[in-house]
Amino acid sequence: MEYEEVYPGRYYGTLKSQVERQLEQQNILFDVDVKGGCSLKKFYGERALFIFVQAPSVETLRERLIGRGDTSPEEIDKRVSKAEYEMTFARFADTVIVNDDLDTAKAELLGIVKKFLDA
């Protein structure tokens, strides 16, 4: 259904056959990169809800990564660069949630998903 080289030499993807089998029994929540999200939305159209979750800013993301204390400066630079690129895809999402406060972002996400499923 979709696949992308998310990091050099690392491919991630979704099997159409598996998705179709699961959809016969239940709704599915995907945690995919932005290209995968765009592909799924294009394939399923209005049957899919594409939610883009992002940090309030690139600098906030950098500060969060530094604050973890387990990521090298090179890896932080790589992840921030990737995030900047991914943010250009937010316009393709059905909605964007800014994760400024985790509890608020979770509540917003749950409300959006519930509304979608109840429609």
C-alpha positions as CSV (number, residue, x, y, z in Angstrom):
1,M,0.0,0.0,0.0
2,E,2.8,2.4,0.9
3,Y,6.5,2.3,1.7
4,E,9.2,4.8,2.1
5,E,12.9,4.9,2.8
6,V,12.5,6.8,6.1
7,Y,16.2,6.8,6.9
8,P,19.0,5.8,4.6
9,G,18.8,2.0,4.1
10,R,15.7,1.7,6.3
11,Y,12.4,1.1,4.6
12,Y,9.1,1.0,6.3
13,G,5.8,0.1,4.8
14,T,2.2,-1.2,5.0
15,L,0.9,-4.3,3.4
16,K,-2.4,-3.7,1.6
17,S,-3.6,-7.3,2.2
18,Q,-3.1,-7.0,5.9
19,V,-4.9,-3.7,6.1
20,E,-7.8,-5.0,4.1
21,R,-8.2,-8.0,6.3
22,Q,-8.1,-6.0,9.5
23,L,-10.5,-3.4,8.1
24,E,-13.1,-6.1,7.8
25,Q,-13.2,-6.4,11.6
26,Q,-12.1,-3.1,13.0
27,N,-10.8,0.4,12.5
28,I,-7.0,0.8,12.3
29,L,-4.7,3.5,13.7
30,F,-1.4,4.0,11.8
31,D,1.7,5.6,13.1
32,V,3.5,6.3,9.9
33,D,5.9,8.9,8.5
34,V,4.3,11.8,6.6
35,K,4.7,10.3,3.1
36,G,3.0,7.1,4.4
37,G,0.2,9.2,5.8
38,C,-0.2,11.0,2.4
39,S,-0.3,7.6,0.6
40,L,-2.9,6.2,3.0
41,K,-5.0,9.3,2.7
42,K,-4.8,9.2,-1.1
43,F,-5.7,5.5,-1.2
44,Y,-8.6,5.7,1.3
45,G,-9.8,9.3,0.8
46,E,-12.6,10.2,3.2
47,R,-12.5,6.8,4.9
48,A,-9.2,7.9,6.4
49,L,-8.3,10.6,8.9
50,F,-4.8,12.1,8.5
51,I,-3.7,13.8,11.7
52,F,-0.3,15.5,11.7
53,V,1.2,16.0,15.2
54,Q,4.1,18.4,15.5
55,A,6.1,20.2,18.1
56,P,5.3,23.9,18.6
57,S,8.5,24.8,16.8
58,V,11.7,23.4,15.5
59,E,13.6,25.0,18.4
60,T,11.3,23.4,20.9
61,L,11.9,20.0,19.3
62,R,15.6,20.6,19.5
63,E,15.4,21.5,23.2
64,R,13.3,18.4,23.9
65,L,15.8,16.1,22.2
66,I,18.7,17.8,24.1
67,G,16.8,17.5,27.3
68,R,16.5,13.7,26.9
69,G,20.2,13.5,27.3
70,D,20.5,10.3,25.3
71,T,20.9,11.6,21.7
72,S,24.2,12.7,20.1
73,P,24.4,16.3,18.7
74,E,24.7,14.7,15.2
75,E,21.6,12.6,15.7
76,I,19.7,15.7,17.0
77,D,20.7,17.7,13.9
78,K,19.5,14.8,11.7
79,R,16.2,14.5,13.5
80,V,15.6,18.2,13.5
81,S,16.4,18.4,9.8
82,K,14.0,15.6,9.1
83,A,11.3,17.3,11.2
84,E,11.7,20.5,9.3
85,Y,11.2,18.6,6.0
86,E,8.2,16.7,7.4
87,M,6.5,19.9,8.6
88,T,6.1,20.8,4.9
89,F,3.6,18.0,4.6
90,A,1.3,19.3,7.4
91,R,-0.8,21.1,4.8
92,F,-1.9,17.7,3.4
93,A,-3.3,16.5,6.7
94,D,-7.0,16.7,7.7
95,T,-5.9,18.4,10.9
96,V,-2.7,19.5,12.7
97,I,-2.2,19.1,16.4
98,V,0.5,21.1,18.0
99,N,2.0,19.2,20.9
100,D,2.7,22.1,23.2
101,D,1.3,20.3,26.2
102,L,1.0,16.5,26.2
103,D,-2.2,16.2,28.1
104,T,-3.9,18.9,25.9
105,A,-2.6,17.3,22.7
106,K,-3.9,13.9,23.8
107,A,-7.3,15.3,24.6
108,E,-7.5,17.1,21.3
109,L,-6.4,13.9,19.4
110,L,-9.0,11.8,21.2
111,G,-11.7,14.3,20.5
112,I,-10.9,14.5,16.8
113,V,-10.7,10.7,16.4
114,K,-14.0,10.2,18.3
115,K,-15.7,12.8,16.1
116,F,-14.4,11.1,13.0
117,L,-15.5,7.6,14.1
118,D,-19.0,8.8,15.2
119,A,-19.6,10.5,11.8
